[in-house]
Amino acid sequence: MLLNTIVHDLYRTALRLVVAIAPLVIWYPAWGMADDLWRSLLISMQESGIAPGAASYRLAYAAWPTAALFGPALVMALILGLRRFGAALPMTAIAAVTGMAAATLLTGWHEGARLLGLRPAYSWINILRVANFNIGFASALGFLATCIGIRVLRGQPLRAHGVKPLQRAKTDTFGHAAWMPVKEASVLFDASREQLGGVVVGEAYRVDQDPGAVRRAFDPRNRATWGKGGKAPLLVFDLGWGGTHGLVFAGSGSYKTVSTCVPTLLTYRGPTVTLDPSSELAPMLTPARTAMGRRVISIDPASREGSFNALDWLDPSSALIHGDVRAVVDWICGEKPAATSSSQNTGKAFFEGRGKAMVEALLSDIVLDPELQPGKRNLVTLAARLALPEDGMREELDRIHEHSQSPRARHLAGQLMQLVAETFSGVYGSMSEQTEWLANPGYAALVSGSSFTTADLVAGDIDLFINIPMKVLEATPALARVVVGALLNAVYEADGHLPGGRVVFLLDEVARLGFMSSLARARDAGRKYGITLVMLYQSEGQLREQWGEGGKASWFESASWRAYAAIGSLEQARAVSEACGEHGVILSSQSTNRGNSARLLETGTATSGVSKQLSERGRRLATVSEILADTRADEQFVFVHGRKPLRCGRAIYFRRPEMVSLVAANRFAPRSKSSSSTRTS
């Protein structure tokens, strides 16, 4: 039995060796078979009446040596293909390339020996005149094929050798999660049906299946790491289904702006509003948007450009005017709903609420004051009244209570004017704290100017870039809330009558705004009223912090699509992995048992056995470790309701020549290793 085991092992080893070097033997019969097939073709041409002097026959005869090489070339291509997918040993691939080289050498051997025999009696020029160019052409093609084989052989396989492919289970016991095919994604995200274009989601290719990108980190300065990036077709959402909103989650410095905002602003030809705290997009895209016939305006407190009256959309004759005024007060003072508030209804909450009521009384009186010119109904006027001292504020509330044209203002003033001194001081102090940003003349003027009106946005004539610097956005989010809220509500009040098409709001660093009921309303009813929101976050944690757990669920329900890229958080990776789903895989285990027994001075017996067991197990479509370690920065996961998860490339604009030619220089762009083309992070 021991001898049988040894023989069996030797047999298996020999068999593996034979299989490994089989191409080194197969190439010759393949070469001969191809040669015989072409000879048969020539014979059949003669038998069919084609004269040897005919052009078709002479062409077929000239191609004979080349056709014979197709046999070993086919063997080499097949083996190299298996090697690229990890299904063939390196020795097998080397044998296949060696066979191709041998066939090429034999093809030109006799002709080469004949020509070399003419030296040195004849010059090389005279020798070439008598050379058989049919053989020379075949040898050149064979040499080229061998070089290609060597080049492919030196490349890395798509799956590392020794890592067997997963075998999916035939049942759905553990689910049937799978990636959305790129072809299906191209049909789903096709904006050719929409005249105005749409929002760019990504590029139609699988980064993890791109030979030029696999196992190579993405470097924006090194084109060799881009793979198919910048060459694949765009995936563009035509705003035609679902809530039309999109959510993008990507960490800081992970190309959110250059892969979502820039391509969309180059693709969508309708009105847009872009929140850009870095102030980089307006200089880059103003020429391109202007070339589309758009009027571009930057709302910038630093340069005091793009000022507008944030109250011009309010209609004093509307039955809902008091609710609209209350919304403006919420933007000015901030909102803290129960979903995101960590404190209960304490004494501080009382003073904050009464302080907002004081602001509302003043603002309602301003908006409904018939004696004020429309140009004076703005936040500069409100800031002047907020600056009144306590005694003056009591007198102002008394005047409002007696003479205001706003019933709401009179009601609130009546509740506040007779508060005891201590309570009134607390309310006044809370009001001052919540509105102190209006004491900055530059901020108040920015939302009280006349560079444009919100009606211009509704008409579809303008594009707006909100260039509130990050330090201002962090310290004074109310300024951005007033700007974004006024523009949102102006579109909302248009009741769907938008001559220029849907208004796309591209909101980067939107978490800095805090909770905004206007955004929530646009989320829920935006489809009907022509509002599309594309919200850019660094993680789901920011979304949860801004809206609460319930608000997060509402956003996920209302978003037509959401994308995740450059995931570095373990919590985020777990969420994406769970969202991708599970499928069943086949687990194979094999064990070998060997033993022998013998008494003293006896030969004894030997036993051996092999057992193999198959079982099913659930596996995530993308595991946490794969998401964290194997996903490149230019790759993303996209989720759409009712569809399989999509794994695709990101539309980073500086990889696409047609976009680079339209975009002006970016002051944040690092220098390329090989060129001065624009980059950003």
C-alpha positions in Angstrom: 0.0 0.0 0.0 2.8 2.4 0.8 4.3 1.7 -2.6 0.9 2.4 -4.2 0.7 5.7 -2.4 4.2 6.7 -3.6 3.3 5.7 -7.2 0.1 7.7 -7.0 1.8 10.8 -5.8 4.5 10.5 -8.4 1.8 10.1 -11.0 -0.1 13.2 -9.9 3.1 15.2 -9.9 4.1 14.0 -13.4 0.6 14.8 -14.6 0.8 18.3 -13.3 4.1 18.8 -14.9 2.8 17.5 -18.3 -0.2 19.9 -18.1 2.1 22.8 -17.2 4.4 22.3 -20.2 1.7 21.0 -22.6 1.8 24.2 -24.7 5.5 23.5 -25.4 4.3 20.4 -27.2 0.9 21.4 -28.5 2.2 24.4 -30.5 3.8 22.1 -33.1 0.7 20.1 -34.0 -1.3 23.3 -33.9 1.2 24.8 -36.4 0.9 21.8 -38.6 -2.9 21.7 -38.4 -3.1 25.4 -39.5 -0.7 24.7 -42.3 -2.7 21.7 -43.5 -6.0 23.7 -43.4 -4.5 26.4 -45.5 -3.1 23.9 -47.9 -6.6 22.3 -48.2 -8.0 25.8 -49.0 -5.5 26.3 -51.8 -6.3 22.8 -53.2 -10.0 23.5 -53.1 -9.5 26.8 -54.9 -7.7 25.0 -57.7 -10.4 22.3 -57.9 -13.1 25.0 -58.1 -11.4 26.3 -61.3 -9.4 29.2 -59.9 -6.2 29.5 -61.9 -2.9 29.7 -60.1 -2.3 33.0 -61.8 -5.5 34.6 -60.5 -5.1 37.4 -58.0 -7.2 35.7 -55.3 -5.1 32.5 -55.5 -1.8 34.4 -55.4 -3.0 36.4 -52.4 -4.0 33.2 -50.6 -0.7 31.5 -51.5 1.3 34.5 -50.2 -0.6 34.4 -46.9 0.2 30.7 -46.4 3.1 31.1 -44.0 1.3 33.7 -42.0 -1.9 31.5 -41.7 0.2 28.6 -40.4 1.2 30.7 -37.4 -2.4 31.2 -36.4 -2.3 27.8 -34.7 0.4 28.5 -32.1 -0.8 32.1 -31.8 -4.3 30.8 -30.8 -2.8 28.4 -28.3 -0.7 31.2 -26.8 -3.7 33.6 -26.6 -5.8 31.0 -24.9 -3.2 30.2 -22.3 -2.4 33.8 -21.6 -6.1 34.6 -21.2 -6.4 31.8 -18.6 -3.2 33.2 -16.9 -4.7 36.7 -16.7 -7.6 35.3 -14.7 -5.3 33.2 -12.5 -6.5 29.9 -14.0 -3.1 28.9 -15.5 0.4 28.4 -13.9 3.2 30.8 -14.9 5.1 27.8 -16.3 2.2 27.1 -18.6 2.1 30.6 -19.9 5.9 30.6 -20.5 5.6 27.4 -22.4 2.9 28.9 -24.7 5.0 32.0 -25.5 8.0 29.7 -26.1 6.0 27.7 -28.5 5.0 30.8 -30.4 8.6 31.9 -30.6 9.7 28.4 -31.8 7.0 28.4 -34.6 8.2 31.8 -35.7 11.8 30.7 -35.7 11.1 27.6 -37.8 9.0 29.7 -40.2 11.9 31.9 -41.1 14.8 29.4 -40.5 15.2 28.0 -44.0 14.8 31.3 -45.7 17.2 33.0 -43.3 19.8 30.2 -43.9 19.4 30.6 -47.7 19.9 34.3 -47.6 22.9 34.1 -45.2 24.5 31.6 -47.6 24.7 34.4 -50.2 27.0 36.4 -48.1 29.7 37.7 -48.5 29.5 37.2 -52.3 26.5 39.6 -52.6 25.6 42.8 -50.8 22.7 43.0 -48.4 20.7 45.1 -50.9 21.0 42.5 -53.6 20.2 39.7 -51.1 17.0 41.5 -50.1 15.9 41.7 -53.7 15.8 37.9 -53.9 14.2 37.4 -50.4 10.8 35.7 -50.0 8.7 38.5 -48.6 5.9 36.1 -47.8 8.2 34.3 -45.3 9.5 37.7 -44.1 6.1 39.1 -43.5 5.0 35.9 -41.6 8.2 36.0 -39.5 7.7 39.7 -38.6 4.1 39.1 -37.5 5.2 36.0 -35.5 7.9 38.1 -33.8 5.4 40.8 -33.0 3.0 38.2 -31.5 5.8 36.8 -29.4 6.7 40.3 -28.1 3.1 40.9 -27.2 3.0 37.5 -25.4 6.1 38.4 -23.4 4.5 41.8 -22.5 1.3 40.2 -21.3 3.3 37.5 -19.5 5.1 40.2 -17.5 1.9 41.8 -16.5 -0.1 40.9 -13.4 -3.1 38.6 -13.6 -6.5 40.1 -12.8 -6.6 37.8 -9.8 -3.5 36.9 -7.9 -2.3 33.4 -8.6 -3.3 31.0 -5.9 -6.6 32.9 -5.1 -9.4 30.8 -6.5 -12.5 32.6 -7.9 -15.6 32.5 -5.7 -18.0 29.8 -6.7 -21.5 31.2 -6.3 -24.2 29.0 -4.8 -27.0 27.8 -7.0 -29.6 28.5 -4.4 -30.8 31.8 -2.8 -30.5 30.5 0.7 -28.1 33.3 1.5 -29.4 35.8 -1.0 -28.5 36.6 -4.6 -26.7 40.0 -4.4 -24.8 41.0 -7.6 -23.4 44.1 -9.2 -25.4 46.0 -11.7 -24.0 45.3 -15.2 -22.4 48.4 -16.7 -24.6 48.0 -19.8 -27.7 48.3 -17.6 -26.2 51.3 -15.8 -25.6 53.0 -19.1 -29.3 52.6 -20.0 -30.4 53.8 -16.6 -28.1 56.8 -16.5 -28.6 58.1 -20.0 -29.4 61.8 -20.3 -29.8 61.8 -24.1 -33.5 61.8 -23.5 -33.3 65.1 -21.7 -32.6 68.3 -23.7 -31.0 70.1 -20.8 -28.8 67.2 -19.8 -28.5 66.1 -16.2 -26.4 65.4 -13.2 -23.2 63.4 -13.7 -23.1 60.3 -11.5 -19.9 58.6 -12.7 -18.3 56.7 -15.6 -19.5 53.5 -17.2 -16.7 51.0 -16.3 -15.7 48.7 -13.5 -12.5 50.0 -11.9 -11.9 46.7 -10.1 -11.9 45.0 -13.5 -9.7 47.5 -15.3 -6.3 45.9 -16.1 -4.7 49.3 -16.1 -5.9 50.1 -12.6 -6.1 46.9 -10.7 -3.7 46.8 -7.7 -2.4 50.3 -8.4 -3.3 53.2 -6.2 -4.9 56.2 -8.0 -2.5 59.1 -8.4 -4.0 62.2 -10.0 -0.5 63.3 -11.1 0.4 60.0 -12.8 -1.6 59.2 -15.9 -0.3 55.6 -15.9 -2.5 55.0 -12.8 -5.8 56.2 -14.4 -6.6 53.1 -16.4 -9.9 53.6 -18.3 -10.7 56.7 -16.2 -11.5 59.6 -18.4 -12.1 57.4 -21.5 -15.3 55.6 -20.5 -18.8 57.0 -21.3 -20.4 59.2 -18.7 -23.3 58.0 -16.5 -25.7 61.0 -16.4 -28.9 61.1 -14.4 -31.6 62.8 -16.5 -33.7 63.9 -13.5 -36.6 61.9 -14.8 -37.4 59.4 -12.1 -37.7 59.2 -8.3 -37.4 62.2 -6.1 -34.6 63.4 -8.5 -32.3 64.2 -5.5 -28.8 62.7 -5.1 -26.5 62.1 -2.1 -22.7 61.9 -2.4 -20.6 60.7 0.5 -16.8 61.0 0.2 -14.2 62.1 2.7 -12.2 65.3 2.6 -9.8 65.6 -0.3 -11.5 62.8 -2.2 -12.5 64.6 -5.4 -16.2 65.3 -4.5 -16.1 68.7 -6.2 -14.2 67.7 -9.3 -16.1 64.4 -9.9 -19.7 65.7 -9.2 -20.0 69.5 -9.3 -17.6 70.3 -12.2 -18.9 67.6 -14.6 -22.5 68.4 -13.8 -22.0 72.1 -14.4 -20.4 71.2 -17.8 -23.3 68.9 -18.7 -26.5 70.4 -17.3 -27.7 73.4 -19.3 -30.5 74.5 -17.0 -30.4 76.9 -14.0 -28.0 75.9 -11.1 -27.2 77.1 -7.6 -23.9 75.9 -6.2 -22.7 76.2 -2.6 -19.0 76.4 -3.0 -17.2 77.5 0.3 -13.8 77.2 -1.4 -14.7 79.7 -4.1 -12.9 77.6 -6.7 -15.8 76.6 -9.0 -16.9 80.1 -10.2 -13.5 81.1 -11.7 -13.2 77.6 -13.3 -16.6 77.3 -14.8 -17.8 80.9 -15.6 -16.5 80.8 -19.2 -18.1 77.4 -19.9 -21.5 78.4 -18.3 -21.4 81.8 -20.1 -20.8 80.0 -23.4 -24.0 78.1 -22.8 -25.8 81.4 -22.7 -26.0 81.6 -18.9 -25.6 84.7 -16.8 -23.2 83.7 -13.9 -23.3 85.5 -10.6 -21.1 84.9 -7.5 -22.6 85.6 -4.1 -19.4 86.5 -2.2 -19.3 88.4 1.1 -15.5 89.0 0.6 -15.9 91.0 -2.6 -19.5 92.1 -1.8 -20.6 90.8 -5.3 -23.9 89.2 -6.1 -25.9 90.9 -3.3 -29.7 90.3 -3.5 -32.8 90.9 -1.4 -33.4 87.7 0.4 -37.0 88.9 1.2 -38.1 89.8 -2.4 -39.9 86.5 -2.8 -42.3 87.3 0.1 -45.7 88.3 -1.1 -47.5 90.5 1.5 -50.9 89.7 0.0 -50.4 85.9 0.4 -52.5 84.2 2.9 -49.4 82.2 3.9 -47.2 85.3 4.4 -46.8 84.8 8.2 -45.6 81.2 7.7 -43.1 82.5 5.2 -41.8 85.2 7.6 -41.5 82.5 10.3 -39.3 80.5 7.8 -37.0 83.4 7.3 -36.7 83.9 11.1 -35.7 80.2 11.4 -32.9 80.8 8.8 -31.7 83.8 10.7 -31.8 82.3 14.2 -31.4 78.6 13.4 -33.7 75.6 14.0 -33.3 72.9 16.6 -36.0 70.2 16.1 -36.5 67.4 18.5 -34.8 65.0 16.0 -31.5 66.6 16.4 -31.7 68.4 19.7 -29.9 66.9 22.7 -31.6 69.0 25.3 -35.1 69.1 26.6 -37.4 72.1 26.8 -35.4 74.0 29.4 -35.3 77.7 30.5 -32.8 78.4 27.8 -35.2 77.0 25.2 -37.9 79.4 26.5 -35.7 82.5 26.1 -34.6 81.3 22.6 -38.2 80.8 21.6 -39.3 84.2 22.9 -36.2 85.8 21.3 -37.2 84.4 17.9 -40.7 85.7 18.5 -39.3 89.2 19.0 -37.4 88.9 15.7 -40.6 87.6 14.0 -42.6 90.6 15.3 -40.1 93.0 13.9 -39.8 91.3 10.5 -43.5 90.8 10.1 -44.0 94.5 10.6 -41.3 95.4 8.1 -42.7 93.0 5.4 -46.3 94.2 5.7 -45.6 97.9 6.2 -47.2 99.7 3.3 -45.3 102.9 3.9 -41.9 101.2 3.4 -40.6 101.1 -0.2 -40.1 97.6 -1.5 -36.3 98.2 -1.6 -36.4 99.0 2.1 -38.1 95.7 3.0 -34.9 93.9 3.7 -32.6 92.6 6.4 -30.6 95.8 6.6 -33.8 97.5 7.9 -34.3 94.5 10.3 -30.7 94.8 11.5 -31.3 98.5 12.3 -34.3 97.7 14.4 -32.6 94.8 16.2 -29.9 97.3 17.3 -32.4 99.2 19.4 -31.5 99.2 23.2 -33.9 97.5 25.6 -35.9 100.6 26.3 -36.1 101.4 22.7 -37.2 97.8 21.9 -40.1 98.1 24.4 -41.2 101.3 22.6 -40.9 99.6 19.2 -43.0 96.6 20.4 -45.5 99.1 21.8 -45.7 100.9 18.4 -46.1 97.6 16.6 -48.8 96.5 18.9 -50.7 99.7 18.3 -50.1 100.4 14.6 -48.7 97.5 12.7 -50.5 96.2 9.6 -49.5 92.6 10.5 -51.9 90.8 12.9 -49.1 88.3 13.7 -46.7 91.2 14.6 -49.3 92.8 16.8 -50.0 89.5 18.5 -46.4 88.8 19.3 -45.6 92.3 20.3 -48.5 92.2 22.8 -47.1 89.1 24.4 -43.6 90.6 24.7 -44.0 94.2 25.6 -45.2 93.8 29.2 -42.8 91.2 30.3 -41.1 91.9 33.6 -37.7 93.5 33.4 -35.7 90.4 34.2 -37.6 88.2 31.8 -37.5 90.9 29.0 -33.8 91.3 29.5 -33.3 87.5 29.1 -35.4 87.5 25.9 -33.7 90.5 24.5 -30.3 89.0 25.2 -31.2 85.7 23.5 -32.5 87.6 20.5 -29.3 89.6 20.3 -27.2 86.4 20.5 -29.2 84.7 17.7 -29.1 87.7 15.3 -25.7 89.2 16.1 -24.4 88.2 12.6 -26.7 90.9 11.1 -24.6 93.5 13.0 -21.9 92.8 10.4 -22.8 95.4 7.6 -21.2 93.2 4.9 -23.3 90.2 5.8 -26.5 92.2 6.0 -25.8 94.0 2.8 -25.1 90.7 1.0 -28.7 89.6 1.6 -30.2 93.1 1.0 -28.8 94.1 -2.4 -30.1 94.4 -5.9 -27.6 92.6 -8.2 -30.3 90.2 -9.2 -33.7 89.1 -8.0 -34.9 85.6 -7.0 -37.4 85.9 -9.9 -34.3 85.8 -12.3 -33.5 82.3 -11.0 -37.1 81.2 -11.5 -37.0 82.5 -15.0 -34.0 80.3 -15.7 -31.7 83.2 -16.7 -28.9 82.9 -14.2 -26.5 80.5 -12.5 -25.5 81.3 -8.9 -22.3 80.4 -7.0 -22.6 80.9 -3.3 -19.0 81.7 -2.3 -19.3 82.0 1.4 -15.8 81.1 2.8 -15.6 78.1 5.0 -14.5 80.1 8.1 -17.6 82.3 7.7 -19.8 79.2 7.0 -18.6 77.6 10.2 -18.9 80.8 12.4 -22.1 82.2 10.7 -24.1 79.4 9.1 -27.2 81.6 9.3 -25.8 83.7 6.4 -25.7 80.7 4.1 -29.1 79.5 5.4 -30.7 82.8 4.5 -29.2 82.7 1.0 -30.0 79.0 0.2 -33.5 79.3 1.9 -34.5 82.4 -0.1 -33.5 80.8 -3.4 -35.2 77.5 -2.5 -38.4 79.2 -1.5 -38.4 81.4 -4.5 -38.4 78.3 -6.7 -41.0 76.7 -4.5 -43.3 79.7 -4.8 -43.1 79.5 -8.6 -45.4 76.4 -8.2 -43.7 74.5 -11.0 -43.7 77.2 -13.6 -40.0 77.2 -14.5 -39.3 78.4 -18.1 -35.7 77.5 -17.8 -36.2 74.0 -16.5 -35.5 72.3 -13.2 -33.2 74.2 -10.8 -30.3 72.0 -9.6 -28.9 72.9 -6.2 -25.3 71.5 -5.8 -24.6 71.9 -2.1 -21.1 71.1 -1.0 -20.4 71.1 2.7 -24.2 71.2 3.2 -23.8 69.8 6.8 -22.5 73.2 7.8 -26.0 74.7 7.3 -27.5 72.7 10.1 -31.2 71.7 10.1 -33.3 73.5 7.6 -37.0 72.8 7.2 -36.8 74.4 3.8 -34.4 71.8 2.6 -36.6 69.1 4.1 -39.6 70.5 2.2 -37.7 70.6 -1.0 -36.6 67.0 -0.4 -40.2 65.8 0.0 -41.9 68.0 -2.7 -39.0 69.1 -4.9 -39.9 66.8 -7.8 -43.3 68.6 -8.3 -41.9 72.0 -7.9 -38.8 71.7 -10.1 -36.1 71.4 -7.4 -33.3 68.9 -7.5 -30.9 68.7 -4.6 -27.4 67.1 -4.9 -26.1 67.1 -1.3 -22.3 66.4 -0.7 -21.3 65.0 2.7 -18.1 63.6 4.0 -19.9 60.7 5.7 -23.3 59.4 6.8 -22.4 60.6 10.2 -22.6 64.2 9.0 -26.0 63.6 7.6 -27.2 62.0 10.8 -25.8 64.9 12.9 -27.7 67.4 10.7 -31.0 65.6 10.4 -31.1 62.9 13.1 -31.7 59.2 12.5 -35.2 59.7 11.3 -34.1 62.4 9.0 -31.4 60.2 7.5 -34.0 57.6 6.7 -36.2 60.2 5.0 -33.3 61.4 2.8 -32.4 57.8 1.8 -36.1 57.3 0.8 -36.3 60.5 -1.2 -32.9 60.3 -3.0 -33.0 58.8 -6.5 -29.4 57.8 -6.1 -26.6 57.9 -3.5 -22.9 57.4 -4.1 -20.1 56.4 -1.7 -16.4 56.9 -2.5 -13.0 57.1 -0.7 -14.4 55.3 2.3 -12.0 55.5 5.3 -14.4 55.0 8.2 -15.0 51.5 9.6 -18.6 52.5 10.4 -19.1 53.8 6.8 -17.6 50.7 5.3 -19.9 48.5 7.3 -22.9 50.5 6.2 -21.9 50.2 2.5 -21.1 46.5 2.8 -24.5 45.8 4.4 -26.3 47.8 1.7 -24.6 45.8 -1.0 -26.2 42.6 0.3 -25.1 39.0 0.5 -25.0 36.0 -1.8 -24.2 32.3 -1.2 -20.8 30.8 -2.0 -19.6 27.2 -2.2 -17.0 26.2 0.4 -14.7 23.3 -0.5 -12.6 21.5 2.1 -10.3 18.6 1.4 -8.4 16.3 3.8 -5.9 13.6 3.2 -5.4 10.7 5.6 -2.4 8.4 5.6 -1.3 5.7 8.0 0.6 2.5 8.4 0.8 -0.2 10.9 3.3 -3.0 11.4 4.6 -5.4 14.0 8.2 -5.9 14.8 10.1 -7.4 11.8 7.0 -7.3 9.7 6.3 -5.3 6.5 2.9 -4.2 7.8 0.2 -2.3 5.9 -0.3 1.3 4.8 -3.5 3.2 4.3 -4.4 6.5 2.6 -7.6 8.3 1.8 -8.9 11.6 0.5 -12.2 13.2 1.5 -13.8 16.4 0.0 -16.7 18.3 1.5 -18.8 21.0 -0.1 -21.1 23.5 1.8 -22.8 26.8 1.3 -22.1 30.0 3.2 -23.3 33.6 3.0 -20.8 36.2 1.9 -21.1 40.0 1.5 -20.9 41.2 -2.1 -18.3 43.6 -0.9 -16.7 42.9 2.5 -15.6 45.6 4.9 -11.9 44.8 4.3 -12.3 45.0 0.6 -14.0 48.4 0.8 -11.4 49.8 3.0 -8.3 48.2 1.5 -9.0 47.4 -2.2 -11.2 50.3 -3.4 -9.4 53.0 -5.2 -10.1 56.7 -4.8 -11.5 57.0 -8.3 -14.0 54.2 -7.7 -17.5 54.5 -6.1 -20.5 52.5 -5.0 -23.9 53.8 -6.3 -27.3 52.7 -4.9 -30.6 53.1 -6.7 -34.0 52.1 -5.4 -35.1 48.8 -6.9 -31.8 48.1 -8.6 -28.6 46.1 -8.0 -25.8 48.1 -6.4 -23.5 49.7 -9.0 -19.7 49.7 -8.9 -18.3 52.2 -11.3 -15.7 54.9 -11.9 -15.9 58.5 -10.9 -16.1 61.3 -13.5 -13.1 63.2 -12.4 -13.0 66.1 -14.9 -9.3 66.5 -15.3 -9.0 63.0 -16.8 -11.4 63.9 -19.6 -9.9 66.0 -22.4 -13.3 67.3 -23.6 -13.9 68.8 -20.1 -10.3 70.1 -19.5 -10.6 72.2 -22.6 -13.7 73.9 -21.2 -12.5 74.5 -17.6 -10.3 77.5 -16.6 -7.3 77.0 -14.3 -7.8 75.9 -10.7 -5.8 77.8 -8.1 -5.9 74.7 -5.8 -4.5 72.3 -8.4 -1.2 70.6 -7.5 1.3 70.4 -10.3 1.3 67.3 -12.5 4.5 65.2 -12.7 4.3 65.3 -16.5 2.2 68.3 -17.4 0.6 71.4 -16.0 -2.9 70.3 -16.5 -5.3 71.2 -13.7 -5.9 69.0 -10.7 -7.7 69.3 -7.4 -8.5 67.4 -4.3 
